[in-house]
Amino acid sequence: AGQTRASPASLGPNTGAMRRSNAVRSAEDTFLLGLRSYEDQDYGEGALLFRIAADLGHAKAQGLLACCYFDGRGVSQDHAMAARYYRLAADQGLAEAQAALGGCYDEGQGVPQDNALAVHYYRLAADHGDATAQCNDAMACLQGEGVPQHLGDAARYYRLAADQGLA
């Protein structure tokens, strides 16, 4: 009498969801290990672990890997790779990555300089409560860079930043 093996079909309809859940948990665990390495100033190990988690779709790992590339910590400095990973994290709604990607477009670091895209990403981050992005968006509205000049929007974004202690 042989043993029967479980097949994906015999495990029920949630098998794919369970595998995805394990992948997410694995990505989170890998991210946390990377964060511990990074905080211990083992930047190479941190960047490697961030890369693994980032490639599994972990937004915070994507954002921190972008920072590694931007600053050249644990990897060779590469602003284009930084912008790529900031974009992946920004597309998942990570406000810090949205603000950083706005900065990349604002300064032309790793991407072509583009005021309109800078403001687009600053605004996404500002609307998620990022105080620095609110200040950057306010400045763009005040100066009419990337958006039509609008003093009311400038005042609103400055007020939001000031309410968080930045202004």
OpenMM code with the backbone's topology and positions (N, CA, C; nanometers):
from openmm import Vec3, app, unit

residues = "ALA GLY GLN THR ARG ALA SER PRO ALA SER LEU GLY PRO ASN THR GLY ALA MET ARG ARG SER ASN ALA VAL ARG SER ALA GLU ASP THR PHE LEU LEU GLY LEU ARG SER TYR GLU ASP GLN ASP TYR GLY GLU GLY ALA LEU LEU PHE ARG ILE ALA ALA ASP LEU GLY HIS ALA LYS ALA GLN GLY LEU LEU ALA CYS CYS TYR PHE ASP GLY ARG GLY VAL SER GLN ASP HIS ALA MET ALA ALA ARG TYR TYR ARG LEU ALA ALA ASP GLN GLY LEU ALA GLU ALA GLN ALA ALA LEU GLY GLY CYS TYR ASP GLU GLY GLN GLY VAL PRO GLN ASP ASN ALA LEU ALA VAL HIS TYR TYR ARG LEU ALA ALA ASP HIS GLY ASP ALA THR ALA GLN CYS ASN ASP ALA MET ALA CYS LEU GLN GLY GLU GLY VAL PRO GLN HIS LEU GLY ASP ALA ALA ARG TYR TYR ARG LEU ALA ALA ASP GLN GLY LEU ALA".split()
positions = [
    Vec3(0.0848, -0.1170, 0.0000),
    Vec3(0.0000, 0.0000, 0.0000),
    Vec3(0.0897, 0.1237, 0.0000),
    Vec3(0.0717, 0.2051, -0.1059),
    Vec3(0.1523, 0.3257, -0.1196),
    Vec3(0.0864, 0.4444, -0.0536),
    Vec3(0.1680, 0.5404, -0.0259),
    Vec3(0.1150, 0.6641, 0.0314),
    Vec3(0.0600, 0.7501, -0.0818),
    Vec3(-0.0443, 0.8221, -0.0530),
    Vec3(-0.0961, 0.9163, -0.1509),
    Vec3(-0.0302, 1.0502, -0.1276),
    Vec3(0.0036, 1.1141, -0.2361),
    Vec3(0.0636, 1.2467, -0.2272),
    Vec3(-0.0434, 1.3518, -0.2468),
    Vec3(-0.0268, 1.4592, -0.1788),
    Vec3(-0.1188, 1.5712, -0.1987),
    Vec3(-0.0813, 1.6405, -0.3281),
    Vec3(-0.1804, 1.6755, -0.4022),
    Vec3(-0.1587, 1.7547, -0.5227),
    Vec3(-0.2177, 1.8924, -0.4971),
    Vec3(-0.1789, 1.9892, -0.5782),
    Vec3(-0.2369, 2.1229, -0.5574),
    Vec3(-0.3894, 2.1208, -0.5603),
    Vec3(-0.4470, 2.0382, -0.6477),
    Vec3(-0.5932, 2.0332, -0.6560),
    Vec3(-0.6532, 1.9742, -0.5295),
    Vec3(-0.5832, 1.8762, -0.4671),
    Vec3(-0.6390, 1.8121, -0.3487),
    Vec3(-0.6262, 1.8983, -0.2241),
    Vec3(-0.5435, 1.9993, -0.2308),
    Vec3(-0.5242, 2.0849, -0.1146),
    Vec3(-0.6297, 2.1940, -0.1036),
    Vec3(-0.7132, 2.2050, -0.2022),
    Vec3(-0.8219, 2.3021, -0.1957),
    Vec3(-0.7912, 2.4297, -0.2699),
    Vec3(-0.8914, 2.5161, -0.2805),
    Vec3(-0.8783, 2.6364, -0.3618),
    Vec3(-0.7880, 2.7435, -0.3032),
    Vec3(-0.7527, 2.7342, -0.1764),
    Vec3(-0.6725, 2.8398, -0.1138),
    Vec3(-0.5228, 2.8154, -0.1217),
    Vec3(-0.4813, 2.7105, -0.1904),
    Vec3(-0.3389, 2.6784, -0.1965),
    Vec3(-0.2569, 2.7944, -0.2503),
    Vec3(-0.3006, 2.8542, -0.3594),
    Vec3(-0.2281, 2.9682, -0.4160),
    Vec3(-0.2211, 3.0835, -0.3186),
    Vec3(-0.3314, 3.1096, -0.2502),
    Vec3(-0.3338, 3.2184, -0.1526),
    Vec3(-0.2383, 3.1887, -0.0375),
    Vec3(-0.2320, 3.0604, 0.0054),
    Vec3(-0.1402, 3.0254, 0.1137),
    Vec3(0.0042, 3.0424, 0.0688),
    Vec3(0.0356, 3.0037, -0.0552),
    Vec3(0.1716, 3.0219, -0.1047),
    Vec3(0.2059, 3.1695, -0.1117),
    Vec3(0.1118, 3.2522, -0.1597),
    Vec3(0.1374, 3.3963, -0.1654),
    Vec3(0.1565, 3.4513, -0.0245),
    Vec3(0.0770, 3.4035, 0.0708),
    Vec3(0.0911, 3.4481, 0.2091),
    Vec3(0.2289, 3.4115, 0.2627),
    Vec3(0.2768, 3.2906, 0.2323),
    Vec3(0.4106, 3.2506, 0.2755),
    Vec3(0.5163, 3.3365, 0.2093),
    Vec3(0.4964, 3.3705, 0.0817),
    Vec3(0.5930, 3.4562, 0.0120),
    Vec3(0.5967, 3.5938, 0.0759),
    Vec3(0.4793, 3.6469, 0.1131),
    Vec3(0.4744, 3.7782, 0.1776),
    Vec3(0.5445, 3.7715, 0.3123),
    Vec3(0.5174, 3.6651, 0.3883),
    Vec3(0.5823, 3.6510, 0.5181),
    Vec3(0.7337, 3.6372, 0.4984),
    Vec3(0.7729, 3.5611, 0.3981),
    Vec3(0.9146, 3.5441, 0.3688),
    Vec3(0.9762, 3.6779, 0.3281),
    Vec3(0.9066, 3.7547, 0.2475),
    Vec3(0.9561, 3.8869, 0.2074),
    Vec3(0.9703, 3.9770, 0.3294),
    Vec3(0.8730, 3.9725, 0.4190),
    Vec3(0.8784, 4.0542, 0.5406),
    Vec3(0.9952, 4.0102, 0.6290),
    Vec3(1.0107, 3.8790, 0.6467),
    Vec3(1.1216, 3.8285, 0.7281),
    Vec3(1.2560, 3.8692, 0.6683),
    Vec3(1.2679, 3.8566, 0.5366),
    Vec3(1.3924, 3.8926, 0.4685),
    Vec3(1.4183, 4.0419, 0.4826),
    Vec3(1.3134, 4.1223, 0.4680),
    Vec3(1.3255, 4.2666, 0.4866),
    Vec3(1.3760, 4.2991, 0.6273),
    Vec3(1.3174, 4.2352, 0.7283),
    Vec3(1.3565, 4.2634, 0.8672),
    Vec3(1.5011, 4.2225, 0.8941),
    Vec3(1.5442, 4.1115, 0.8362),
    Vec3(1.6849, 4.0723, 0.8486),
    Vec3(1.7751, 4.1767, 0.7823),
    Vec3(1.7321, 4.2247, 0.6659),
    Vec3(1.8077, 4.3291, 0.5968),
    Vec3(1.8145, 4.4567, 0.6776),
    Vec3(1.7039, 4.4914, 0.7387),
    Vec3(1.6990, 4.6122, 0.8204),
    Vec3(1.7938, 4.6002, 0.9396),
    Vec3(1.7949, 4.4830, 1.0021),
    Vec3(1.8858, 4.4609, 1.1151),
    Vec3(2.0311, 4.4738, 1.0680),
    Vec3(2.0638, 4.4134, 0.9541),
    Vec3(2.2006, 4.4231, 0.9006),
    Vec3(2.2361, 4.5680, 0.8700),
    Vec3(2.1429, 4.6389, 0.8068),
    Vec3(2.1670, 4.7783, 0.7705),
    Vec3(2.1899, 4.8625, 0.8958),
    Vec3(2.1057, 4.8426, 0.9964),
    Vec3(2.1202, 4.9194, 1.1206),
    Vec3(2.2513, 4.8865, 1.1922),
    Vec3(2.3031, 4.7642, 1.1709),
    Vec3(2.4330, 4.7252, 1.2269),
    Vec3(2.5480, 4.7706, 1.1369),
    Vec3(2.5175, 4.8519, 1.0387),
    Vec3(2.6124, 4.9083, 0.9428),
    Vec3(2.6781, 4.8030, 0.8536),
    Vec3(2.6119, 4.6875, 0.8371),
    Vec3(2.6547, 4.5885, 0.7386),
    Vec3(2.5724, 4.6171, 0.6131),
    Vec3(2.6109, 4.7233, 0.5432),
    Vec3(2.5320, 4.7734, 0.4315),
    Vec3(2.5250, 4.6752, 0.3148),
    Vec3(2.6322, 4.6020, 0.2905),
    Vec3(2.6312, 4.5046, 0.1820),
    Vec3(2.5288, 4.3957, 0.2055),
    Vec3(2.5275, 4.3403, 0.3259),
    Vec3(2.4301, 4.2361, 0.3610),
    Vec3(2.2892, 4.2944, 0.3609),
    Vec3(2.2737, 4.4148, 0.4153),
    Vec3(2.1418, 4.4792, 0.4156),
    Vec3(2.0890, 4.4982, 0.2754),
    Vec3(2.1731, 4.5502, 0.1862),
    Vec3(2.1302, 4.5734, 0.0481),
    Vec3(2.0941, 4.4421, -0.0206),
    Vec3(2.1724, 4.3369, 0.0042),
    Vec3(2.1431, 4.2067, -0.0556),
    Vec3(2.0071, 4.1550, -0.0100),
    Vec3(1.9812, 4.1637, 0.1188),
    Vec3(1.8527, 4.1163, 0.1712),
    Vec3(1.7370, 4.2061, 0.1258),
    Vec3(1.7607, 4.3364, 0.1185),
    Vec3(1.6574, 4.4257, 0.0652),
    Vec3(1.6247, 4.3869, -0.0786),
    Vec3(1.7288, 4.3530, -0.1568),
    Vec3(1.7083, 4.3163, -0.2972),
    Vec3(1.6201, 4.1925, -0.3088),
    Vec3(1.6459, 4.0938, -0.2242),
    Vec3(1.5654, 3.9714, -0.2269),
    Vec3(1.4201, 4.0042, -0.1938),
    Vec3(1.3979, 4.0783, -0.0864),
    Vec3(1.2612, 4.1143, -0.0469),
    Vec3(1.1969, 4.2063, -0.1505),
    Vec3(1.2754, 4.2985, -0.2056),
    Vec3(1.2230, 4.3907, -0.3078),
    Vec3(1.1761, 4.3142, -0.4301),
    Vec3(1.2533, 4.2145, -0.4701),
    Vec3(1.2156, 4.1353, -0.5870),
    Vec3(1.0926, 4.0485, -0.5613),
    Vec3(1.0585, 4.0306, -0.4333),
    Vec3(0.9342, 3.9619, -0.3963),
    Vec3(0.8180, 4.0605, -0.3838),
    Vec3(0.8450, 4.1896, -0.4096),
    Vec3(0.7395, 4.2904, -0.4095),
    Vec3(0.7222, 4.3659, -0.2800),
    Vec3(0.8148, 4.3560, -0.1866),
    Vec3(0.8034, 4.4240, -0.0574),
    Vec3(0.8337, 4.5728, -0.0760),
    Vec3(0.7340, 4.6576, -0.0556),
    Vec3(0.7462, 4.8006, -0.0844),
    Vec3(0.8550, 4.8690, -0.0006),
    Vec3(0.8601, 4.8414, 0.1289),
    Vec3(0.9613, 4.9072, 0.2127),
    Vec3(1.1016, 4.8624, 0.1731),
    Vec3(1.1159, 4.7347, 0.1369),
    Vec3(1.2467, 4.6867, 0.0907),
    Vec3(1.2851, 4.7564, -0.0386),
    Vec3(1.1880, 4.7765, -0.1271),
    Vec3(1.2151, 4.8478, -0.2525),
    Vec3(1.2613, 4.9896, -0.2221),
    Vec3(1.1941, 5.0551, -0.1286),
    Vec3(1.2312, 5.1915, -0.0925),
    Vec3(1.3694, 5.2005, -0.0302),
    Vec3(1.4018, 5.1068, 0.0584),
    Vec3(1.5337, 5.1115, 0.1225),
    Vec3(1.6440, 5.0669, 0.0276),
    Vec3(1.6145, 4.9732, -0.0627),
    Vec3(1.7133, 4.9372, -0.1640),
    Vec3(1.7408, 5.0578, -0.2532),
    Vec3(1.6373, 5.1330, -0.2855),
    Vec3(1.6553, 5.2561, -0.3634),
    Vec3(1.7483, 5.3519, -0.2900),
    Vec3(1.7299, 5.3663, -0.1584),
    Vec3(1.8183, 5.4522, -0.0793),
    Vec3(1.9620, 5.4024, -0.0852),
    Vec3(1.9797, 5.2703, -0.0791),
    Vec3(2.1145, 5.2124, -0.0885),
    Vec3(2.1790, 5.2518, -0.2204),
    Vec3(2.1040, 5.2363, -0.3298),
    Vec3(2.1586, 5.2737, -0.4603),
    Vec3(2.1834, 5.4234, -0.4694),
    Vec3(2.0929, 5.5021, -0.4145),
    Vec3(2.1069, 5.6476, -0.4230),
    Vec3(2.2331, 5.6944, -0.3515),
    Vec3(2.2573, 5.6386, -0.2325),
    Vec3(2.3708, 5.6818, -0.1503),
    Vec3(2.4974, 5.6000, -0.1720),
    Vec3(2.4857, 5.4877, -0.2446),
    Vec3(2.6009, 5.4000, -0.2629),
    Vec3(2.6385, 5.3256, -0.1361),
    Vec3(2.5394, 5.2819, -0.0601),
    Vec3(2.5643, 5.2064, 0.0636),
    Vec3(2.5370, 5.0585, 0.0385),
    Vec3(2.6427, 4.9793, 0.0387),
    Vec3(2.6301, 4.8358, 0.0184),
    Vec3(2.6241, 4.7950, -0.1272),
    Vec3(2.6086, 4.8914, -0.2146),
    Vec3(2.6059, 4.8709, -0.3598),
    Vec3(2.6750, 4.9913, -0.4230),
    Vec3(2.7108, 4.9787, -0.5488),
    Vec3(2.7667, 5.0944, -0.6192),
    Vec3(2.6573, 5.1992, -0.6365),
    Vec3(2.6941, 5.3245, -0.6184),
    Vec3(2.5964, 5.4316, -0.6358),
    Vec3(2.5440, 5.4300, -0.7783),
    Vec3(2.4113, 5.4307, -0.7917),
    Vec3(2.3468, 5.4239, -0.9226),
    Vec3(2.2102, 5.4904, -0.9110),
    Vec3(2.2030, 5.6160, -0.9501),
    Vec3(2.0776, 5.6903, -0.9356),
    Vec3(1.9665, 5.6349, -1.0238),
    Vec3(2.0007, 5.5767, -1.1379),
    Vec3(1.8979, 5.5172, -1.2242),
    Vec3(1.8338, 5.3966, -1.1547),
    Vec3(1.9166, 5.3137, -1.0899),
    Vec3(1.8606, 5.2000, -1.0155),
    Vec3(1.7811, 5.2497, -0.8954),
    Vec3(1.8281, 5.3556, -0.8317),
    Vec3(1.7540, 5.4128, -0.7198),
    Vec3(1.6155, 5.4561, -0.7671),
    Vec3(1.6101, 5.5283, -0.8782),
    Vec3(1.4810, 5.5747, -0.9306),
    Vec3(1.3917, 5.4564, -0.9665),
    Vec3(1.4502, 5.3505, -1.0211),
    Vec3(1.3713, 5.2312, -1.0571),
    Vec3(1.3041, 5.1721, -0.9329),
    Vec3(1.3809, 5.1552, -0.8264),
    Vec3(1.3236, 5.0960, -0.7052),
    Vec3(1.2324, 5.1943, -0.6312),
    Vec3(1.2641, 5.3235, -0.6340),
    Vec3(1.1701, 5.4208, -0.5779),
    Vec3(1.0357, 5.4115, -0.6501),
    Vec3(1.0401, 5.3973, -0.7832),
    Vec3(0.9159, 5.3894, -0.8599),
    Vec3(0.8346, 5.2658, -0.8215),
    Vec3(0.9017, 5.1516, -0.8053),
    Vec3(0.8302, 5.0299, -0.7657),
    Vec3(0.7603, 5.0496, -0.6308),
    Vec3(0.8312, 5.1086, -0.5357),
    Vec3(0.7721, 5.1330, -0.4043),
    Vec3(0.6645, 5.2411, -0.4112),
    Vec3(0.6895, 5.3443, -0.4903),
    Vec3(0.5909, 5.4530, -0.5053),
    Vec3(0.4616, 5.4006, -0.5652),
    Vec3(0.4731, 5.3103, -0.6601),
    Vec3(0.3540, 5.2533, -0.7236),
    Vec3(0.2705, 5.1708, -0.6258),
    Vec3(0.3325, 5.1288, -0.5150),
    Vec3(0.2594, 5.0568, -0.4112),
    Vec3(0.2085, 5.1508, -0.3019),
    Vec3(0.2297, 5.2806, -0.3213),
    Vec3(0.1752, 5.3795, -0.2290),
    Vec3(0.2647, 5.4182, -0.1136),
    Vec3(0.3925, 5.3822, -0.1183),
    Vec3(0.4843, 5.4190, -0.0106),
    Vec3(0.5201, 5.5668, -0.0243),
    Vec3(0.4702, 5.6479, 0.0687),
    Vec3(0.4837, 5.7933, 0.0594),
    Vec3(0.6289, 5.8385, 0.0537),
    Vec3(0.7152, 5.7748, 0.1330),
    Vec3(0.8562, 5.8148, 0.1341),
    Vec3(0.9194, 5.7945, -0.0035),
    Vec3(0.8820, 5.6861, -0.0699),
    Vec3(0.9350, 5.6583, -0.2035),
    Vec3(0.8772, 5.7557, -0.3055),
    Vec3(0.7507, 5.7908, -0.2893),
    Vec3(0.6899, 5.8887, -0.3795),
    Vec3(0.7627, 6.0220, -0.3679),
    Vec3(0.7908, 6.0639, -0.2450),
    Vec3(0.8617, 6.1905, -0.2245),
    Vec3(1.0029, 6.1838, -0.2813),
    Vec3(1.0709, 6.0722, -0.2585),
    Vec3(1.2079, 6.0576, -0.3088),
    Vec3(1.2106, 6.0548, -0.4611),
    Vec3(1.1132, 5.9881, -0.5225),
    Vec3(1.1073, 5.9848, -0.6680),
    Vec3(1.0771, 6.1244, -0.7221),
    Vec3(0.9933, 6.1994, -0.6513),
    Vec3(0.9705, 6.3387, -0.6882),
    Vec3(1.1010, 6.4166, -0.6863),
    Vec3(1.1822, 6.3917, -0.5842),
    Vec3(1.3123, 6.4568, -0.5757),
    Vec3(1.4042, 6.4183, -0.6900),
    Vec3(1.3990, 6.2916, -0.7311),
    Vec3(1.4799, 6.2469, -0.8456),
    Vec3(1.4417, 6.3240, -0.9709),
    Vec3(1.3106, 6.3378, -0.9942),
    Vec3(1.2652, 6.4135, -1.1119),
    Vec3(1.2961, 6.5618, -1.0978),
    Vec3(1.2842, 6.6134, -0.9777),
    Vec3(1.3114, 6.7547, -0.9526),
    Vec3(1.4568, 6.7887, -0.9865),
    Vec3(1.5498, 6.7005, -0.9470),
    Vec3(1.6929, 6.7256, -0.9654),
    Vec3(1.7521, 6.6574, -1.0884),
    Vec3(1.6725, 6.5732, -1.1558),
    Vec3(1.7251, 6.4997, -1.2712),
    Vec3(1.8284, 6.3963, -1.2308),
    Vec3(1.8049, 6.3283, -1.1205),
    Vec3(1.8989, 6.2270, -1.0717),
    Vec3(1.8444, 6.0875, -1.1018),
    Vec3(1.9054, 6.0217, -1.2009),
    Vec3(1.8635, 5.8874, -1.2395),
    Vec3(1.7500, 5.8840, -1.3387),
    Vec3(1.6891, 5.9990, -1.3597),
    Vec3(1.5792, 6.0162, -1.4556),
    Vec3(1.5962, 6.1537, -1.5189),
    Vec3(1.5368, 6.1756, -1.6339),
    Vec3(1.5435, 6.3109, -1.6903),
    Vec3(1.4736, 6.4109, -1.5974),
    Vec3(1.5290, 6.5300, -1.5842),
    Vec3(1.4667, 6.6331, -1.5021),
    Vec3(1.3304, 6.6661, -1.5615),
    Vec3(1.2274, 6.6673, -1.4770),
    Vec3(1.0898, 6.6899, -1.5235),
    Vec3(1.0082, 6.7465, -1.4075),
    Vec3(0.9822, 6.8774, -1.4122),
    Vec3(0.9089, 6.9424, -1.3030),
    Vec3(0.7682, 6.8875, -1.2849),
    Vec3(0.7006, 6.8573, -1.3951),
    Vec3(0.5634, 6.8069, -1.3844),
    Vec3(0.5604, 6.6710, -1.3139),
    Vec3(0.6530, 6.5809, -1.3489),
    Vec3(0.6573, 6.4515, -1.2806),
    Vec3(0.7027, 6.4667, -1.1358),
    Vec3(0.7935, 6.5605, -1.1116),
    Vec3(0.8352, 6.5864, -0.9736),
    Vec3(0.7144, 6.6248, -0.8898),
    Vec3(0.6347, 6.7176, -0.9392),
    Vec3(0.5166, 6.7618, -0.8653),
    Vec3(0.4155, 6.6481, -0.8512),
    Vec3(0.4013, 6.5671, -0.9561),
    Vec3(0.3089, 6.4529, -0.9501),
    Vec3(0.3435, 6.3633, -0.8311),
    Vec3(0.4717, 6.3273, -0.8196),
    Vec3(0.5117, 6.2379, -0.7108),
    Vec3(0.5123, 6.3094, -0.5758),
    Vec3(0.5504, 6.4368, -0.5732),
    Vec3(0.5405, 6.5121, -0.4482),
    Vec3(0.3955, 6.5164, -0.4013),
    Vec3(0.3043, 6.5378, -0.4929),
    Vec3(0.1632, 6.5487, -0.4552),
    Vec3(0.1108, 6.4162, -0.4023),
    Vec3(0.1494, 6.3048, -0.4668),
    Vec3(0.1075, 6.1738, -0.4147),
    Vec3(0.1545, 6.1572, -0.2704),
    Vec3(0.2820, 6.1896, -0.2460),
    Vec3(0.3371, 6.1764, -0.1110),
    Vec3(0.2716, 6.2760, -0.0150),
    Vec3(0.2497, 6.3974, -0.0624),
    Vec3(0.1864, 6.5002, 0.0207),
    Vec3(0.0463, 6.4569, 0.0620),
    Vec3(-0.0264, 6.3977, -0.0314),
    Vec3(-0.1621, 6.3527, -0.0012),
    Vec3(-0.1640, 6.2309, 0.0909),
    Vec3(-0.0475, 6.1635, 0.1049),
    Vec3(-0.0329, 6.0555, 0.2026),
    Vec3(0.0245, 6.1074, 0.3345),
    Vec3(0.0394, 6.2405, 0.3461),
    Vec3(0.0807, 6.3000, 0.4726),
    Vec3(0.2287, 6.3246, 0.4898),
    Vec3(0.3080, 6.3121, 0.3837),
    Vec3(0.4521, 6.3366, 0.3944),
    Vec3(0.4768, 6.4874, 0.4003),
    Vec3(0.5259, 6.5354, 0.5155),
    Vec3(0.5405, 6.6795, 0.5389),
    Vec3(0.6418, 6.7438, 0.4450),
    Vec3(0.7532, 6.6755, 0.4180),
    Vec3(0.8533, 6.7320, 0.3273),
    Vec3(0.7957, 6.7465, 0.1874),
    Vec3(0.7212, 6.6462, 0.1439),
    Vec3(0.6575, 6.6532, 0.0118),
    Vec3(0.5537, 6.7649, 0.0093),
    Vec3(0.4861, 6.7876, 0.1204),
    Vec3(0.3894, 6.8976, 0.1265),
    Vec3(0.4599, 7.0309, 0.1069),
    Vec3(0.5765, 7.0471, 0.1683),
    Vec3(0.6548, 7.1706, 0.1483),
    Vec3(0.7013, 7.1828, 0.0036),
    Vec3(0.7496, 7.0733, -0.0535),
    Vec3(0.7951, 7.0761, -0.1927),
    Vec3(0.6804, 7.1076, -0.2870),
    Vec3(0.5646, 7.0494, -0.2605),
    Vec3(0.4472, 7.0762, -0.3438),
    Vec3(0.4047, 7.2216, -0.3288),
    Vec3(0.4088, 7.2720, -0.2068),
    Vec3(0.3729, 7.4123, -0.1838),
    Vec3(0.4658, 7.5049, -0.2612),
    Vec3(0.5956, 7.4756, -0.2588),
    Vec3(0.6927, 7.5584, -0.3306),
    Vec3(0.6653, 7.5555, -0.4806),
    Vec3(0.6325, 7.4372, -0.5327),
    Vec3(0.6022, 7.4263, -0.6760),
    Vec3(0.4780, 7.5082, -0.7109),
    Vec3(0.3768, 7.5026, -0.6247),
    Vec3(0.2545, 7.5808, -0.6487),
    Vec3(0.2829, 7.7306, -0.6381),
    Vec3(0.3680, 7.7681, -0.5456),
    Vec3(0.4021, 7.9083, -0.5261),
    Vec3(0.4783, 7.9630, -0.6464),
    Vec3(0.5725, 7.8843, -0.6984),
    Vec3(0.6577, 7.9296, -0.8084),
    Vec3(0.6033, 7.8939, -0.9459),
    Vec3(0.5005, 7.8093, -0.9512),
    Vec3(0.4461, 7.7675, -1.0804),
    Vec3(0.5412, 7.6761, -1.1566),
    Vec3(0.6132, 7.5910, -1.0851),
    Vec3(0.7051, 7.4974, -1.1494),
    Vec3(0.6424, 7.3599, -1.1532),
    Vec3(0.6127, 7.3111, -1.2729),
    Vec3(0.5518, 7.1800, -1.2897),
    Vec3(0.4009, 7.1818, -1.2810),
    Vec3(0.3474, 7.2897, -1.2275),
    Vec3(0.2024, 7.3106, -1.2187),
    Vec3(0.1770, 7.4592, -1.2384),
    Vec3(0.0559, 7.4932, -1.2779),
    Vec3(0.0263, 7.6367, -1.2847),
    Vec3(0.0371, 7.6987, -1.1451),
    Vec3(0.0868, 7.8214, -1.1394),
    Vec3(0.0991, 7.8895, -1.0103),
    Vec3(-0.0382, 7.8979, -0.9453),
    Vec3(-0.0441, 7.8590, -0.8177),
    Vec3(-0.1710, 7.8623, -0.7460),
    Vec3(-0.1411, 7.8889, -0.5989),
    Vec3(-0.1598, 8.0137, -0.5578),
    Vec3(-0.1251, 8.0540, -0.4217),
    Vec3(-0.2108, 7.9856, -0.3163),
    Vec3(-0.3367, 7.9571, -0.3505),
    Vec3(-0.4253, 7.8875, -0.2561),
    Vec3(-0.3750, 7.7470, -0.2260),
    Vec3(-0.3331, 7.6733, -0.3309),
    Vec3(-0.2775, 7.5390, -0.3095),
    Vec3(-0.1467, 7.5466, -0.2329),
    Vec3(-0.0654, 7.6483, -0.2635),
    Vec3(0.0610, 7.6647, -0.1924),
    Vec3(0.0349, 7.6838, -0.0432),
    Vec3(-0.0591, 7.7701, -0.0109),
    Vec3(-0.0914, 7.7963, 0.1298),
    Vec3(-0.1450, 7.6700, 0.1975),
    Vec3(-0.2284, 7.5942, 0.1259),
    Vec3(-0.2869, 7.4729, 0.1838),
    Vec3(-0.1778, 7.3708, 0.2164),
    Vec3(-0.0855, 7.3485, 0.1216),
    Vec3(0.0200, 7.2501, 0.1466),
    Vec3(0.1172, 7.2977, 0.2538),
    Vec3(0.1472, 7.4286, 0.2581),
    Vec3(0.2325, 7.4803, 0.3654),
    Vec3(0.1652, 7.4609, 0.5015),
    Vec3(0.0335, 7.4856, 0.5061),
    Vec3(-0.0408, 7.4681, 0.6303),
    Vec3(-0.0362, 7.3223, 0.6767),
    Vec3(-0.0547, 7.2289, 0.5823),
    Vec3(-0.0489, 7.0863, 0.6171),
    Vec3(0.0878, 7.0490, 0.6741),
    Vec3(0.1930, 7.0997, 0.6122),
    Vec3(0.3287, 7.0717, 0.6618),
    Vec3(0.3497, 7.1355, 0.7984),
    Vec3(0.3025, 7.2585, 0.8149),
    Vec3(0.3191, 7.3280, 0.9423),
    Vec3(0.2449, 7.2551, 1.0544),
    Vec3(0.1288, 7.1979, 1.0227),
    Vec3(0.0534, 7.1225, 1.1227),
    Vec3(0.1316, 7.0005, 1.1727),
    Vec3(0.2307, 6.9582, 1.0937),
    Vec3(0.3152, 6.8449, 1.1342),
    Vec3(0.4497, 6.8932, 1.1917),
    Vec3(0.4613, 7.0259, 1.2068),
    Vec3(0.5823, 7.0809, 1.2657),
    Vec3(0.6908, 7.1154, 1.1655),
    Vec3(0.6585, 7.1162, 1.0370),
    Vec3(0.7574, 7.1500, 0.9342),
    Vec3(0.7066, 7.2694, 0.8554),
    Vec3(0.7868, 7.3717, 0.8493),
    Vec3(0.7515, 7.4880, 0.7668),
    Vec3(0.8601, 7.5924, 0.7728),
] * unit.nanometer
topology = app.Topology()
chain = topology.addChain("A")
for resn in residues:
    res = topology.addResidue(resn, chain)
    for name in ("N", "CA", "C"):
        topology.addAtom(name, app.Element.getBySymbol(name[0]), res)
